[in-house]
């Protein structure tokens, strides 16, 4: 059995500018990090005595005789790309729920590519895996998604990712600023709002409105360099970092009404009144996971004030997608 372990990601600044419809005109950038919560994909060959050729297990169970019959869009696209001619069973498990702003869809695609590379005895670098995931999601599956999640979940770590007008993608690791990253880790809180959403639907609505939100998008994109300068500073200022996130959220919320909702607006106000400096919904918005910059001494107040939101303990990680081979008894 082959198993891949792919981290989920948190995006701090620049989300939305990683969509090709934006960065191919204006350029874009994001500041993001992966965390020690993972998507697991396992695969193993199926013996011939089953009455199906492919079994895909996720929130549903699909047992089909041809790849073309698979309903899961990523599983179908990846299996078709690798032109598998042998029976196969694939299982998906995860530490966090899907459709929640943590890059889970791309983590699935990246993880499945990784296990099938081992299955087919083929080699790719982690960057090549990310580029293939971008191609499959944007060009084959025709999903309205950006390009940051595939890079982040495949490479792992704390990175600035630049998206150039010529479609080139540059990744700059920030791991050498370890002390500031640990400081940030100690002063942020992650919550699950218990509301799932389909990111591509919200992204499509935002894209239709980009031409009317040029100023907001440029602020969101340009704030990446501001956030980067704070992380590089000799004396990391958590208050300035949190305020920058607050200003970004105010702009992001203007991109489309579906980015936020009344419930989160209320929760956001409660968090600010109880000591949060700034925050945001992760991913496209609309629900899922939310992040707040909160001084450590005020975090218990926020956790109590935001019930029934679920506080999720985490650490940053820097491994990216990995795979393992296990011997079945």
C-alpha positions as CSV (number, residue, x, y, z in Angstrom):
1,X,0.0,0.0,0.0
2,X,1.2,3.5,-0.9
3,X,0.3,6.4,1.4
4,X,0.8,10.1,0.8
5,X,0.7,12.7,3.6
6,X,0.0,16.3,2.4
7,X,-0.2,19.3,4.6
8,X,-3.0,21.9,4.7
9,X,-2.2,25.5,4.4
10,X,-2.9,28.9,5.9
11,X,-2.8,32.0,3.6
12,X,-2.0,35.3,5.3
13,X,-1.9,37.9,2.5
14,X,-2.5,38.0,-1.2
15,X,-5.3,35.5,-1.7
16,X,-7.1,36.1,-5.0
17,X,-4.1,37.6,-6.7
18,X,-3.0,34.0,-7.4
19,X,-5.8,33.4,-9.9
20,X,-4.4,33.5,-13.5
21,X,-7.1,35.8,-14.7
22,X,-5.6,38.4,-12.3
23,X,-1.9,37.7,-12.2
24,X,-1.5,37.3,-16.0
25,X,-2.5,41.0,-16.2
26,X,-1.2,42.5,-13.0
27,X,1.1,40.0,-11.3
28,X,0.3,38.6,-7.9
29,X,1.8,37.2,-4.7
30,X,0.8,35.4,-1.5
31,X,2.3,34.8,1.9
32,X,1.4,31.4,3.2
33,X,2.4,28.5,5.5
34,X,1.6,24.9,5.8
35,X,0.5,23.4,9.2
36,X,0.7,20.0,10.9
37,X,-2.8,18.9,9.8
38,X,-2.8,16.6,6.8
39,X,-4.6,15.0,3.9
40,X,-3.9,11.3,3.6
41,X,-4.3,9.3,0.3
42,X,-3.7,5.6,0.2
43,X,-3.8,3.3,-2.8
44,X,-3.4,-0.4,-3.4
45,X,-4.1,-2.7,-6.4
46,X,-7.3,-4.6,-6.5
47,X,-7.5,-8.4,-7.1
48,X,-9.5,-9.5,-10.1
49,X,-12.2,-11.2,-8.1
50,X,-14.0,-7.9,-7.3
51,X,-16.9,-7.0,-9.5
52,X,-15.5,-3.5,-10.0
53,X,-12.2,-2.1,-11.3
54,X,-11.9,1.0,-9.3
55,X,-13.0,1.9,-5.7
56,X,-12.7,5.5,-4.5
57,X,-13.5,6.1,-0.9
58,X,-13.9,9.6,0.4
59,X,-17.2,11.2,1.9
60,X,-18.8,8.8,-0.6
61,X,-17.8,5.4,-1.9
62,X,-17.6,4.9,-5.7
63,X,-17.2,1.4,-7.1
64,X,-16.9,1.6,-10.9
65,X,-15.6,-0.4,-13.9
66,X,-14.0,2.5,-15.8
67,X,-12.2,5.7,-14.9
68,X,-14.7,7.7,-17.0
69,X,-17.5,6.7,-14.6
70,X,-15.8,8.2,-11.5
71,X,-17.7,11.2,-10.2
72,X,-14.9,12.7,-8.0
73,X,-13.4,15.3,-10.4
74,X,-9.9,15.2,-9.0
75,X,-9.7,11.4,-8.8
76,X,-11.0,11.1,-12.3
77,X,-8.6,13.7,-13.8
78,X,-5.5,12.3,-12.0
79,X,-6.3,8.7,-12.9
80,X,-7.0,9.6,-16.5
81,X,-3.7,11.5,-16.7
82,X,-1.7,8.5,-15.5
83,X,-3.6,6.2,-17.9
84,X,-3.9,3.4,-15.4
85,X,-4.8,0.0,-16.8
86,X,-4.8,-1.9,-13.6
87,X,-7.5,-2.2,-10.9
88,X,-7.0,0.2,-8.0
89,X,-8.5,1.2,-4.7
90,X,-8.0,4.7,-3.3
91,X,-8.9,6.0,0.2
92,X,-9.0,9.6,1.4
93,X,-8.7,10.6,5.1
94,X,-8.0,14.0,6.6
95,X,-7.3,15.7,9.9
96,X,-9.6,18.6,8.9
97,X,-13.0,18.8,7.0
98,X,-13.1,19.5,3.3
99,X,-14.5,22.7,1.7
100,X,-13.3,24.8,4.5
101,X,-10.6,27.2,3.2
102,X,-7.4,25.2,4.1
103,X,-6.5,24.2,0.5
104,X,-8.0,20.7,1.0
105,X,-9.0,20.2,-2.6
106,X,-5.5,20.8,-3.9
107,X,-4.0,18.8,-1.1
108,X,-6.2,15.9,-2.4
109,X,-5.0,16.4,-5.9
110,X,-1.3,16.8,-4.9
111,X,-1.5,13.7,-2.6
112,X,-3.1,11.5,-5.3
113,X,-0.5,12.6,-7.8
114,X,2.2,11.7,-5.3
115,X,1.0,8.1,-4.6
116,X,0.4,7.4,-8.3
117,X,3.9,8.5,-9.1
118,X,5.1,5.8,-6.8
119,X,2.6,3.3,-8.2
120,X,3.7,4.0,-11.7
121,X,7.4,4.2,-10.7
122,X,7.7,7.7,-12.1
123,X,9.6,10.7,-10.6
124,X,8.7,14.3,-10.3
125,X,10.0,17.1,-8.0
126,X,7.5,18.6,-5.6
127,X,7.4,21.7,-7.8
128,X,6.5,19.6,-10.8
129,X,3.8,17.9,-8.8
130,X,2.4,21.3,-7.9
131,X,2.5,22.4,-11.6
132,X,0.7,19.2,-12.7
133,X,-2.0,19.8,-10.0
134,X,-2.5,23.4,-11.3
135,X,-2.8,22.1,-14.8
136,X,-5.3,19.4,-13.9
137,X,-7.5,21.6,-11.7
138,X,-7.5,24.6,-14.0
139,X,-7.3,23.2,-17.5
140,X,-8.7,19.6,-17.3
141,X,-11.2,19.9,-14.4
142,X,-12.0,23.6,-15.4
143,X,-12.2,24.5,-11.7
144,X,-12.3,28.2,-10.9
145,X,-9.3,28.1,-8.6
146,X,-6.0,29.9,-8.0
147,X,-2.5,28.6,-8.1
148,X,-1.3,29.0,-4.5
149,X,-2.8,25.9,-2.8
150,X,-1.1,23.4,-5.1
151,X,2.3,25.1,-4.5
152,X,1.9,25.4,-0.8
153,X,0.6,21.9,-0.1
154,X,3.2,20.3,-2.4
155,X,6.3,22.2,-1.2
156,X,5.3,22.9,2.4
157,X,6.9,25.5,4.6
158,X,6.5,29.2,5.1
159,X,6.8,30.9,1.7
160,X,6.3,34.0,-0.4
161,X,4.9,32.8,-3.7
162,X,5.1,35.3,-6.7
163,X,2.9,34.8,-9.7
164,X,4.3,36.7,-12.7
165,X,2.5,38.0,-15.8
166,X,4.4,35.5,-18.0
167,X,2.8,32.6,-15.9
168,X,6.1,31.9,-14.2
169,X,5.9,31.1,-10.5
170,X,8.6,31.9,-8.0
171,X,8.8,30.5,-4.5
172,X,10.9,32.1,-1.7
173,X,11.3,30.2,1.6
174,X,11.1,32.2,4.8
175,X,12.2,29.5,7.1
176,X,15.4,31.4,8.0
177,X,13.2,33.9,9.9
178,X,12.5,31.1,12.4
179,X,12.2,33.2,15.5
180,X,9.7,35.6,14.0
181,X,7.7,32.6,12.6
182,X,7.5,31.0,16.1
183,X,6.5,34.4,17.5
184,X,3.6,34.6,15.0
185,X,2.7,30.9,15.6
186,X,2.3,31.8,19.3
187,X,0.0,34.7,18.6
188,X,-2.6,33.4,16.2
189,X,-5.7,31.3,16.8
190,X,-7.4,29.0,14.2
191,X,-11.1,28.2,14.5
192,X,-13.5,26.1,12.5
193,X,-16.9,27.8,12.0
194,X,-18.6,24.5,11.2
195,X,-19.8,26.0,7.9
196,X,-18.6,24.4,4.6
197,X,-18.7,26.0,1.2
198,X,-17.6,25.3,-2.4
199,X,-14.6,27.7,-3.0
200,X,-14.8,27.6,-6.8
201,X,-18.3,28.9,-6.7
202,X,-17.3,31.9,-4.6
203,X,-14.1,32.5,-6.7
204,X,-16.2,32.6,-9.9
205,X,-18.4,35.3,-8.4
206,X,-15.3,37.3,-7.3
207,X,-13.7,37.0,-10.7
208,X,-16.7,38.4,-12.4
209,X,-16.3,41.5,-10.2
210,X,-12.5,41.9,-10.4
211,X,-12.6,44.7,-13.0
212,X,-14.7,46.7,-10.5
213,X,-12.4,46.0,-7.6
214,X,-9.0,46.9,-9.0
215,X,-8.0,49.1,-6.0
216,X,-9.0,46.4,-3.5
217,X,-7.1,43.7,-5.3
218,X,-4.0,45.7,-5.7
219,X,-4.0,46.5,-2.0
220,X,-4.4,42.8,-1.2
221,X,-1.5,41.8,-3.5
222,X,0.8,44.6,-2.5
223,X,0.3,43.9,1.2
224,X,2.3,40.7,0.7
225,X,5.6,42.7,0.6
226,X,4.5,44.6,3.7
227,X,3.8,41.4,5.6
228,X,7.1,40.0,4.3
229,X,9.0,43.0,5.6
230,X,7.4,42.5,9.1
231,X,8.5,38.9,9.1
232,X,12.1,39.9,8.2
233,X,12.3,42.6,10.8
234,X,14.7,42.2,13.7
235,X,11.9,43.0,16.1
236,X,8.7,41.4,14.8
237,X,5.7,43.5,15.5
238,X,2.7,41.3,16.0
239,X,0.4,44.3,16.3
240,X,1.4,45.7,13.0
241,X,1.1,42.2,11.4
242,X,-2.4,41.8,12.9
243,X,-3.5,45.3,11.8
244,X,-2.3,44.5,8.2
245,X,-4.5,41.4,8.3
246,X,-7.4,43.5,9.5
247,X,-7.0,46.0,6.7
248,X,-6.8,43.1,4.2
249,X,-10.0,41.5,5.5
250,X,-11.8,44.8,5.1
251,X,-10.7,44.9,1.4
252,X,-11.4,41.3,0.8
253,X,-14.9,41.6,2.2
254,X,-15.6,44.2,-0.4
255,X,-14.8,41.9,-3.3
256,X,-18.2,40.1,-3.2
257,X,-21.0,39.8,-0.6
258,X,-20.5,36.0,-0.5
259,X,-16.9,36.4,0.9
260,X,-18.3,36.9,4.4
261,X,-21.7,36.5,6.1
262,X,-23.6,37.9,9.1
263,X,-22.5,35.1,11.4
264,X,-18.8,35.7,10.8
265,X,-19.2,39.5,10.8
266,X,-20.6,39.1,14.3
267,X,-17.9,36.7,15.4
268,X,-15.3,39.0,14.0
269,X,-16.6,42.0,16.0
270,X,-16.7,39.8,19.2
271,X,-13.1,38.8,18.6
272,X,-11.9,42.3,18.1
273,X,-13.7,43.5,21.3
274,X,-12.0,40.7,23.2
275,X,-8.5,41.4,22.2
276,X,-7.9,40.2,18.6
277,X,-5.9,42.5,16.5
278,X,-7.1,41.3,13.1
279,X,-8.4,38.2,11.3
280,X,-9.9,36.7,8.2
281,X,-11.8,33.8,6.7
282,X,-9.3,31.5,5.1
283,X,-9.5,30.6,1.4
284,X,-12.2,32.0,-0.8
285,X,-14.4,33.0,2.2
286,X,-18.0,32.2,2.9
287,X,-17.3,29.9,5.8
288,X,-14.9,27.2,6.9
289,X,-11.8,28.0,8.9
290,X,-11.1,31.5,10.3
291,X,-7.8,32.9,11.6
292,X,-7.2,35.7,14.2
293,X,-4.0,37.4,15.3
294,X,-4.3,37.5,19.1
295,X,-1.7,38.3,21.8
296,X,-1.1,35.1,23.8
297,X,-2.3,36.6,27.0
298,X,-5.7,37.3,25.5
299,X,-6.3,34.0,23.7
300,X,-8.4,32.3,26.4
301,X,-10.8,35.2,26.3
302,X,-11.2,34.8,22.5
303,X,-11.7,31.0,22.8
304,X,-14.5,31.5,25.4
305,X,-16.1,34.4,23.5
306,X,-16.2,32.6,20.1
307,X,-18.0,29.4,21.2
308,X,-19.4,27.4,19.5
309,X,-16.5,27.9,17.0
310,X,-14.0,25.1,17.4
311,X,-10.4,26.1,18.4
312,X,-7.9,24.1,16.4
313,X,-4.4,23.7,17.9
314,X,-1.6,23.5,15.3
315,X,2.0,24.1,14.5
316,X,3.7,25.3,11.3
317,X,5.4,22.5,9.3
318,X,7.9,22.5,6.4
319,X,7.8,19.0,4.8
320,X,5.3,19.3,2.0
321,X,3.7,16.2,0.5
322,X,5.5,13.0,1.3
323,X,4.8,9.3,0.6
324,X,5.3,6.0,2.3
325,X,5.1,2.4,1.3
326,X,3.7,-0.1,3.8
327,X,3.8,-3.9,3.6
328,X,0.4,-5.5,4.1
329,X,0.2,-8.7,6.1
